[in-house]
Amino acid sequence: MPNEEMKPSIIARHVSKTYGAGASQIQALKDIYMTAFENELLMIVGPSGCGKTTLLSVIAGTLRFEEGEVVVLNQSLNGLTDDELTCFRRENIGFIFQQYHLIKTLTALENVIIPLLLNQISWSNGEFDVLDVLEKVGLGGRESSLPSQLSGGQQQRLAIARAIVHKPKLVICDEPTSALDAATGIAVLEILKKISKMPGRTVIVVTHDSRIFKFADRIYQMDDGRIINCVTNHEDLIES
């Protein structure tokens, strides 16, 4: 469990989010309070439609919320303009998605260098960092390959490389292993676990995949828009 020496990277206080209005109104998040800490791999789990991805989007600053406060890396997201949120994400957050979202017409190197170019780093200066991170995720020598020439597991590794090349302090993952076989999913989590232990880093994973629960330092369990449990051992999750 967290101790007094652990530094919080995310604090969400009494956060609520509602979709729609009137009779069609749906409250997706209900008075959420949560924290994540540096050097932690935190998982958020629960049934489909319980609010996991909504919470992840609020933390990432891609979704506005009506009530409460969210502080990410000592920056309150409340009141930031859309442009300020975009800049904050670009500099501080890496995203890993279930569907990879790779650009099919670009090579592995070209896909991964995009975050560096967006952060005003030149191609010549960024190329070395790209080759280094491709090597670290097991894709050394594949920098000229198109996504279609890579397996599903290799494409997910490529997505991880793109998410971490600019050295973000927060890496956010939405169902990163659901399309992968067990062995490949474990290999992906081993990479994410290493990233979470780098200085000043935090990794948050939203997942249904019980095969990877063991990699979490802590697990928040959600149901019906609320956090109902927080455990350090997945065997202590509440059965639904």
N, C-alpha and C positions, 0 to 999 in steps of 0.2 A: 504493500500500500504506500501511497505518497507520504513523505515526511517533510519536516519543516525546511530541509535544505533543498528540496526540489523546487525548481523555478517554473511557475505556470506559464505556458505559452498561449493558452486559450482559456478564457473565462466567459461563460454564458450565464447570465442571471435573469431568471424569471421571463424567459423568452417565449412569446406566443406568436403564431403565424396562422392566418386565416385565408382561405381561398373562397372566392365567390361572395355573394351577398344575399340577404333575405332568406327565403326557404331553401336555396341551394348552397347556403354557406357551409363550409367544412373547416373545422379547426384542426389543422394539421399538426401544430405544436401547442402544447398546453403547459405553460409555466415551467419551462425547461431550465434546470440549473445543472451545469456540468463544467468540468475543468479538464484540461490536458496539460501535460508537463513536458519539459525538454527531456530528450533522450527516452521518450516513451513511444511504444507502438500501442495505440489505443484502438480498440474495435468497438463499433456500434452495430448491434445485432437486433433482430426482431422480425416478425412476420411482414409480408408484403403489405404496403399501405399504412404502416405504423408511424411513418414520419422520418425514417432514417435519412433518406436522400434529401428531404426538405431541410433537416438539421444540418447536413453536410453543406448544402448550398448556402444556408445562412452563415455558417462559419467561414465559408470561402468568400463571402461578400458578393455572391452572384444572385442572391434573393433577398429582398427587403423583408423586414418583419415589423409588426405593429407595436409590440410591447417588449420591454426588457432592454438589456444591454449585452452586446457582444464585444469583447476585447480580444484582439488577436495580435500577438507579438507586441504587447504594450500599446497597441493602437486601437482606440475605440472605433468601431465601425459606424456607430450612431452618428448621423449627421454628415457623413462623408458624401460628397457628390459622386455621380457616376464616373466621372473622369478620375477623381481621386481614388475610388475603389479599383478602377482598372489599373492605374499605376501601382497601387499597393499590391495587387495580385501579381502583376507582371514581375515585380521585384522580389516578392517574398514567398510565393506559393507555387508548387508544382502539382499538376493534375494527372492522375492515371485513371482511365476509364475502362469500363467493361468492353466496349467495342473498339478500343485502341485509338480511333480517330486519326489514323495516319493518313498522309496525303499520298495517294496511290501512285501519282506520277513522279514523285520525288524519291531519290535514293535514301538509304538509311542515314547517311551523313547529312543530307539536305533536310530531312525531317527533324533531326536532332538539333541542328544549328539554329532553327527558327527562334527559340526563346532568347538566344544570345543576340541575334540580329534585332529583335524587338527591344532589347535592352541596350541598344546602340553600341554593341561590340562588333568590330569589323570581322569580315569573313576570315581574313588572314590570322587575326588574333584568336578567333573562336575555334578554328579548325583543330588545333592541338587539343583543346578541351574536349571536343566531340570525340576524337579518336581515343582519348584516354577513357572517357566514360563508356564508350562502346566496348572497349576491352574489359572494363570492370563488370559489365553485365553479360559477358560471354559472347559478344558479337564482334570481337576483333577480327579484322579481315573481311567483314561483310559490309563495309561502309558504302560500297557501290551497288549493293543489292537493292532492288525495289521491294516494297512490302509483299507483293505477290510471290516473290521468290523465297519468302521466309515462312516457316511453320507458324502455327498459332502461338506457341510458346515464345518463339523468337520475336514475333510481332509485339507481344506483351513486354518482352525485355527491351525492345526498341522504344516502346511507349514510356517505359521507366527511365531509359536513358534521356529521352526528351524532357521528362518531368524534372530530372535532377541536374541537368547539365549546367544550369545557372545557379546551382548551389542554394536552392530555396531553404528557408528555415522550417517551412511547413510543407509536407507532402500529403495530399488528399487523394484517397483511392476509393472509387465507387465500384464495388463488385469486381476486383481485379483478377479473380481466379475462377469465376463461375463458368467460363467457356473453356477451361483448361482441364486436362486429365489430372489425376491426383499427384503424380510425380512432378509434373511441370508446375502445378500450383504450389507445391511445397518449395520448389526451387525459386519461384517468384517471391514467396514470403521470406525465404532466407535472405534474398537481396534487400527486401524492404526492412527486415530486422536490422541488418547491418547499417542501412541508412539511418535508422532511428537512433542508433548509438553514436553517430558522428556528433561532434561538438555543436550544441545549439539547435539540434534538429528534433522535429516531432513528426510522427507518421500517424495518420488517422485512416482507418479502413472500415468502410461500410460493407457488410458481407452477410450472405445467407450460408456461406460455405463452412460447415462445422469441422471440416478437415483441417482448417487453418487456425481454429480458435486457440490452439496451444501456443501460437507465436505471440499472442497478446500479452502485454504487461498488465493491462486492465481491460475489462469489457463492460460497456454500458449496454443494458438490455432495455429495449423500448417496446411499448405496446400502446396503441390508441393515442398516439401523440405525446405520450409521457415517458420519462425514464423511470422504470420500475425497479431497477436493480443495478448494482455495480459490484463486480467481482474480480478477483485476481486468478481464479481457477474456473475454467469453463464448466467443470462438473457442478459448480454451484449455481448455474443458471436456472431460472424458474421454468419449469416445464409448461408449455402452452397447450 
